[in-house]
Amino acid sequence: MTDLGGFRDHVAHVDLTAGDVSYAGIDDEDAKKYIGARGLGVKYVFDAGPDVDPMGPDNRLCFMNGPLTGTQTVMSGRIAVTTKSPLTGTVTDSHHGGWSGARLKWAGFDGLVFDGASDDPVYAVVEDGEVELRDASHVAGKGVHDTIDTLGEDVDGTVGRNVSVMAIGPGGENGVKYACIVNEDDRASGRGGTGAVMGSKNLKAVVVKSGTKMPKPADPETFQEGYQQAMQVIQESDVTAPNEGGLSLYGTNVLMNAGEEMDGLPTKNGKYTSTAAYRDAEGVDVDAERVSGENVRENILVDEPTCHSCPVACKKEVEVSVMHKGEELNVRTESYEYESAYALGPNSAHTERDEIAVMIERCNDMGVDTIEMGNMMAMAMEMSEEGKLDDLDEQLDWGDTERMIDLIDETAQRDGELPDALAEGANGLAERFDAHDNSLAVKGQTIPAYDPRCMKGMGIAYATSNRGACHLRAYTPSAEILGLPQKVDPYEYEGKGELTITFQDLHAISDSFDICKFNAFAEGIEEYVMQYNGMTGLDVTEDELIEAGKRIYTLERYYNNLNGFDGEDDSLPARFLEGGIPGQGASEGEYCELPEMKAEYYEGRGWVNGVVPDEKLDELDIDIGPGTGVSSGDSGVAPADD
């Protein structure tokens, strides 16, 4: 049990096999060591045992908020979903914004832990400190949007006012390995296949009904000081300032033109480092500006909704009308994100703005990750060009937006040979067709929209991410593009190992609070400590909080080590490395110096060839599991699964 402020000390443990729900508090030591949300969620997943089938009933699925979620804290509307990923075989946590996390806290919970699997489709209703399982057969097979509307009526509430629904679509029900969980605001726990795990458990949705019962800080004076300081730096930042900063005006897609101009935008499955380089080399009519945040704001923006306690309002809701096979498609969707636009646009060899909006909406409704879906189609396009898909009943041409739109639905339904192959993810597709050199994946998860030939920090961040290629484990573009907290040369590789460690530890903290990472464009450890201490009543120092971030990141790596992952898995696609495809334009001739950065990174972490030595577990007070059996004097061979 814990009496720390910000916690409800109430977690539901749901046995889906038996249909039973029990309740427990949070161990006080765990709350202090792992903070909440991501950290506690990973601890719960670890407690279920690393050696589980991600799609089996023994895999654990956790919906967790943190001690700052649903409070007055700025940008505190996040929720973490933790589990073992069917896409990568690693531990994963995937977060979404909106109001789901806050409402879960207001409904009286710090988390929901799902074990087992139901024989029939069910959904969970969360209200007033209790969880009830209900029959979901009437929404089985439905898209996310229909499911949300239907279940909102079933619980006699108003979706978006006092009800949040977190649901899967056909992608999750059909075991697409990058299926996601989407809420009523089209915010997705997008990466790692959390929706596939939910589908394997026959859990169609989680519905949260609540009033607004915001936790009060244990130390109001300290909290208010931290809150006011956080608000001030957010309002003064060129990135986050409400109605003025780039993120507030254009959303995440403010980065499209920036990435293009520095030749750091992977294009045509990463063959080029910008659409300009692609256009110049092949004479095609592509231009990243057409799908940029500036273009979107000027032409198709209709609303700018926001999350709980967020003044930035980075979400950009758009409305488009597209002719598709003689039919007019009228789509209004949130939101036109940079990563989604990159994967479904330039990396798939086109820059058709409105068609991308249609694809984003379809991905959301089908419940599949926009980044993975776009990159999988780009991979298939390259494989088609090379003749590797000749045995299938169809090919996929570069930039064929008409086919891409339909292929999203077909992949979610696994309807056809190519869609079924795409549903297996990059590793599955590569294994089936001997196409590893066409994959842009790290540990099975494909890269987001930052080219590691240009931004070297992203190279080491992708490689060492515990959940596969990811920009959100360590957002080095903050320093490499935006100059925050200070500007570093994106092409310089020295020092990027240490930079990545710093960002990984800080993001582990914010993900465990659980607050939006975008606060890090303005806030730092000082603001974090004041708000955390003020809310919880603790008196931790900056160093102690950073150590908690290290502990969380190391626990994740330890989990992966027990599943056989080591430094060999901290790799990058060959085209980004020396001897691969060089960068073009401003990045001409560049490649990612991964071996040098890995050596610096492992030294900074105190790991041995990507494996956590037992001395490091002791140092960070990680006292669960068998240990890796590796010491700092070993060569660092990963342990066997037994």
N, C-alpha and C positions, 0 to 999 in steps of 0.2 A: 504493500500500500504506500502511496505517496500523498503528502499534503502540500506539495509545491503548487504555487499559484499558476494559473493558466491551464491546469489539468482538471479533468472531471473525475480522474481515478476510476474510470469505468470503461472496460473493453468487453465487447460481445464476442464470445467464442461460439461459432456456428458449426455444428456437425451436420453437413448436408446429407451424408449417408443416412443418418438416423433421424434427421429432421428436428434435432434438438438444439436449443440455445441455452448457454450458460454465461455467467457474467463474473468478471474478476477485476480487481484493481491492478495497478501497475507497480511492480517492484521498485521501491524508492531508489535503490542503487542503480538499477537499469535506467531509470529516468534521469539520473544525474550523469551517468556514463555515456548514454546514447541519445540524450536530449529529447527525442520524440520523432514523429513522422518517419522520415527515411531511416534514421538511425535505429529507432525501436522496431520499425518494420523489418529491417534486415536482421535484427536480433531474433525476432519471432520466426522468420523464415529459416534462419540458421538452426534454431531450436527444433524445427521439424525434421532436420537432417538434410545435409547437402546432397546425399546420394539418393535422389528421388527422380522419378520420371516427371518431367515438366507437365505432361498432359495426363498424368495419372492422379488418382484420388489422394495420394499421399503428399502431393505438392500443396503448399500453403499459399493462400491468397489473402493479403492484408490491405485494408483501406485505413490509412492512418493520418491523423492530423497532429500538429505539434503544439507546444505550450503557447505559441504566439498566434496560432490559427484562430480566426474568428474573434480576435480582440481588436482594440483600437489601433494596434500596430499597423503602420503603413504597409500596404500590399500583402495583407495576411489572409488571403482567400484561397490558399493552395491546399491540395490534398495529395498524399503519396500513395501509390499502389505498388506494393512490393511482392515479389514472387520469384520463382526460378523460371527463366525465360525458355520457351520452346524454340525460339529463334537462334539463341546463342548457347544455351546450356549453362549460362552464368546466372548469378543472382542479378536481378534487375529491379530498379524502382523507376516508376514513370508517374509524372505529376500533371495535374491539370488545375486550371484556375476557375473563375466564375464564383459560385456561391456554395458548391457542394461541401467543401471542407468546413466552411463557417457554419453551415446548417447542421453538419454532423456534430460539431462541438456544441451548438445551441440545443441540439436534441439530447444532449447529455453524454456524449461519447468522445473518447480519445481514439477509438479505433474499432474496426470490425475484422475479425479473423475467421476466415472460412477454410474448413478442412473437409475432406471427403468429397463425394459427388452424389447428387440427387439422381434417382432413377427417372424422374420426370422434370420438365422445365418448371422452375420456381423463380420467384423474385422475393427480395427481402424488403420489408417495410420497417423503417426506423422512426420511432416517435416516443417522446417522453421517457427516455432511458430504457426502452424495450425494443426488441427485434422480433418480428413475426414473419414466417415464411408463408407465401401464398402461391397458389397455382398460376403458372404463366403460360399455359397451353394456348391461350387466346392471343398471345403476342409472339409465339414461337414462329420463327422465320420472317418476322416483320423487320423492316428497316428501323434504324435508331429513331428517326423522327416520329413515325407512327407509334412506336413503342412508348416513347415519352408522352405523347398526347394521350394515349389510351390509359397508361398507368397513372397519369396525373388525375384523370377522371375517376379511376378506381379508388384512389385514396381520399377522394372528396377534398381536394385542395387545388391551389392554383399554381401551376408550374411557373417558376420564376418569381413568384411572390412569397409563398411560404413552403414551396415544395421544390426539391431538386431530384432529378432522376439521372442516374449513371447507368447506361445501358450498352449492350453489345448488339451488333447487327448480324446479318448472315455470315460475315467474315469470321466472327468469333464462334458462331454455332457450327461452322463447317471446318474449323481448325486451321484457318489461314494463319501461318506462323507469325505474321506481323499484324494480326487483328488487334484493335484497340478498344478502349472504353471511352464513350463520348457522353457528355452531359447536355442539358437542355440549351446551353449557350454555344454548342458546337466546340466546346473545349475538350481536348482529348488527352487521356493518358496514352500517348501515341506509340511509344517505342517499346520494343522488346516482346510484343505478343501477349500483353496482359489480358487482352480480350479473348485470345485463344484459350488461356488458362481458365478464364471465367466460363467460356463455352464448354470446356471439358468437364466442368462441374455442374453443368445444366443450370447455371445461375444466369438468368436473362438480364436482370437489372437489380439495382439497389435504389430504393426510393426513400428519401429523407424528408420528413415533414417536421417543421419546427417554427417556433416563434423566434424572437431575437433576444437570447439570454447570453449577453456578452460577458465573458469572465472579467473580473476586476483584478487589477494588479495587487500583488501582496505588498509592494513598496511603491505607493502611488507617486511619491516625490521623485524617486529615481527614475521610474518609468516615464513620467511626464517630461523630465529633463531629456531623456533619450529620445522620446517621441518628437519633441519640439526640434531637437537637433537634427533628427532624421528628416523631418519635413522641410527644414531649412535647406539642407544640402540637396534634397530632391528638387526643390523649387529653383535652386540656383544652377542646377546642372544643365548644360547645353543639350544633353540627351533626354533627360526625364522631366524637365520643367513643363508643368501642365499647360497645354495649348500653345507651347512655344518650342519645346525640345523636339529633336528629330523623331524620337520614339513616340512621343505624344501625337505629333502631326501625321506621321506616315506609318506608324507601327513598325514591326520588325523588318518590313520590306524597305525601310529606309536604307538598308544595307545593299540592295540590289545594284544600284548605280555605283556605290562605293566599291563593292567587290569587282564589278566590271572594270572600273577605271584603273584598279591596281593589278589587273590580270590575276585575280584570285577567285574567279567564279568557274567551277568545273562545268564544262560544256561538252555535249555529245559524249556522254558516259566518261567524262574526264579526259577525253583525247585532247581537248583544248582548255586553256585557262581563262577564256572569255568568249563572249559571242562575237566580238570584233575579230579575234583570231580565227574563229570558225568561218566568219563571213569572208575574210580576206583570203583564206586558204581554199575555200570551196565555192565561193561566189553565191552563197545562199542568202536569203532575205531574213536574217534574224538580227534582233537588237534588244538587249536586255532592258533598255529604257522603257520599252513598251509594256513591260510587266513590273515596273518599279513602283515603289510606294508613292512617288510623286505623280506618276501617270494614273495610278489607281485613285488617288485622292481627287484628282482633277476630273476624272471621267465617270467612275462607276461607284464612288462612295455614297452610301445612304445613311449610315449611322455609325456611332462610335461608342458602343457599350463598354462598361467597365466591370471590374471584379470588386468583391468586398474590400472596402477601405483603401481604394486605389484612386489617386487623383490624376494618374498619368493617362489612363484610357488608351492603351496601345492597340486595342482590337479595332479592326476596320471591317465593318459589314458592307457588303457590296451587293449590287443587283445588276443582272445582265440578261440579255435575250440572245439566244444562239439558235441558228437553224441547224438541225441535226437530222440527216436522212429525211428531209422534207417536213420535219416537225419542228415547230418553234418551242424551244425550251426556255422557260422563264424561271430564273434561279435567283434567290436571295439567300446569301450564306455568310456566315462568320466563321473563319476570317481568312483574309487573303494574306497569309504569312510568307515571310521570306523563304523559309525552308521548303514549304509546299510549292511555292511558285518556281523555285529553282529546280526541284526534282521533276515536277510535272511539266516544266517549261524548258529552259536552256539545256539542262542535262539530257532531256529527251529530244533535243534538236529542233525546238520551235519556240517562238515567243508570241503565241496567240493569247492575249490577255483574257478575253471573255471565255474562251474554251477552258482555260485553266480554272476559272471560277466554277464552271460546271463540274470539272473533275474533282475539285476540292469538296464540293457539295456531295457528290456521289461517294467519295471516299468516306466522308463523315456518316452518311446514311447507311452505307454498307459496313461501317465500322472497321476500316483498314487504315493503317498508317500512311499518310500522304507521302512522306519522304521515301519510305520503303517501296510503296507502290510505284511511284515515279521512277525510282532508280531501278526497280526490277524490270520495268518496261524498257528503259534505256539499255539495260544489259541484254534483254531479248532482242532489241533492235540491232545491236552490234553483233550478236550471235547469228541473227538472220543474215546480216550482210556477209558474214564469214562462212555461211553454209552449215552452221552447226545445228540448225533446227530443220534441216531438210527432211528429216524423218517424220516431222509433225504435219498435221493437216493444214497448217497455215504458217505464214511468215509475218513479221511485223516490221514495217518500213519506218525509217527515221521521220519523226515529226508528224506521224499520221494521227492527227487529233481525233478524227472521226472514229477510228478504231480504238484509240485509247479510252475514249469515253465509255464505249460498250465493254471494253475489256476489264474495267474496274468492277462492274457488276458481275461479269462472268467469273472473274477470279474469286470474288467473295463467295460465289455459289459453287466454285470448282466445276464449272460447266464447260467442258472441252479439254482437249489435251494440253494446249498452251496455257490456259488459265490454271489448270490443275498443277502444272509444273511451276508456274509463277507463284502459286500459293505456298510452295515449300521454302521460299526465301532464297537468298543468294547462294548459301552453301548447298542447299538441296538441288538447285538448278545447276550449279557448277559441277556437282558430283555426277548428276545424271547425264550431262552432255560433255563432260571433260572440258569445262569452260572456266576454270579458275582464273585464267588471265583476262577474262571479261568482267570479273567481279570487282566491285568497289567496296567490298565488305572487310571489316575487322571483327574477328570473332563471330562472324555470321551476320553482323548488322552493318548496313551500308552507310556511307559518309553523308553528312549534311553539306551545307553550301559554302564550305571554305576549303580552298585548294592548298594542300600542304606543301606544294612546290613554291607557293608564294608566302604563306603564313606558316613558318616552320614550327611555331608553338602548337599549332593545330595538329601537326604531324605527330609529335610526341604525345599530345593529349588524346588523339584518336587511338594510338597504339596502346596506351596504358589505361584507357578507360575500362572500368570493371564491367560495364554493360555492353561492350562493343562500341564501334565508331560513334562518337558523340561529341557535340560542342558544349553540352550542358554540364559535363563533369568538370571541365576546366575551360572557361570561356576566355582563352588567350587573345582573341580578336579585340577584347576590351582594351588591351594595351597595344596590340599590333595595328589596329585600325583607328580606334577612338582615342588612344592616348590616355587611358584610364587604368590604374591610378597614375601612370606615367607612360610616355611614348617609348616604345622599343621598336627597333628595326625588324620588320616582319621577315626579312631575308636572312637575318643573323640567327644561327642555330645555337651558339654558345649562350648559356644562361637560361635557355628555354626549358630545360629539365626542372630547374628550381622554380621558374615562373609557373610551370604547370602544377607542381606540388602545392604551391601557395593557393592557386585558384581551386584545385581539387579539394583542399581542406576547408577553405572558406565556403565553397558551394555545398559541401557536406553539412556544414553548420546551418546555412540558410534553408537547405532542403529539409532539415530536421526541425527547424523552428515551426512551421513550414511557411516561409514567406517567398515572394517572387524573387527570382534571380536578378530581375531588372533593377532592384534596389541597389545592387552592387555597382551600378554605373554612378552612384552618388555616395552611398553609405560605405562604411568600412567597419573594421572590428570594434572600434570605439563605440559606434552607435549600436552595434549588435550586443555588446556587453551590457550597456546601460538598459536597453529594452528587455533583454533576457533576465538580468538581475532584478529589474523593477517588477516584471511580471511574476517571476517565480519566487522571489524573496531570497534567492541565493546571493552569494557574494564572490562569484568567480572572477578571476583575473583574465586579461586578454590571453595570456599564455595558456591558462587552464582551458579556456574555451577552444583555442586552436588545437590543443591536445585532444579534445573531444572530437574535433573534425578529423584529425589523424586517426583516431581510434576507429571511427566509423568507416573511413576509407580502407583502413587496414583489415577490418573485419570482413568487408566485402571481398578483398583480395584473398584473404585466408579461405573464405568459402569457395572461391574459384579454384584455389590451389588444391583443395580437397576433392575437387571434381577433375583434377588432372591438368589444369591450366598452369603454364609457366611462361618464362620469357620468350619462348618460341612463338607464343600466341600474341605477344605484344608486337605485332607486325603491321605493315601497310600494304595495300595493293601494289604490285610490282611496277605499275606505270608511274608511280610517284617517286620511286627510288632511283638511285644511280643506275644507268643502263636502261631505264624505262623511257617514257615519253617526256621530253623536256618541256618546261613552260614556254609560253610565247609572250610577245609584247613586252611589257615591263618585267615579266618573269622569264624572259628568254633564256634558255639554257639551264634554268634552275631545276634542282631536284631536292628531295628531302633527305638530310643527313641523319637518318634515324639511328644508326649504331652509336654515333657519338652522343646523341641526346639521351639514348637509353642508358648509357654508362653513367652519365651525370645524374639522371633521374634515379637509378637504382642506388647510387651512392647516397643521394639525398634522402631516400626513403629508408635506407638500411636493409634493403631486400637483396636476396641472392638469386640472380637470373630470374627475376620476377616472382620469386617465392619468398613468403614472409618467414624469416627464421624464428625459432622458438624464443630466442632472447628478445626479439622485438615484440612478440605477443606478451611476454612478461612485462616488458618496459611500459607497454600501453595498457596493462591490466586487462587483457583479454583472456579470460579464464574459462572458456568454453571449448568443447571439441577436443580432439586428440592431439592437436599440434601438428605441424607439417613434417616433423622429423628432420628439419633442415636447420643447421646452425650457420652462423656468419663465416665459419671456416670451411663450409662445404662448397662444392662446385655448383650446387643448386639444382639438382635433378628433382622434378616434381614428384610428389608421393603417388603411390598407386591408389586406386579408388578404394581399396579395402583398408 
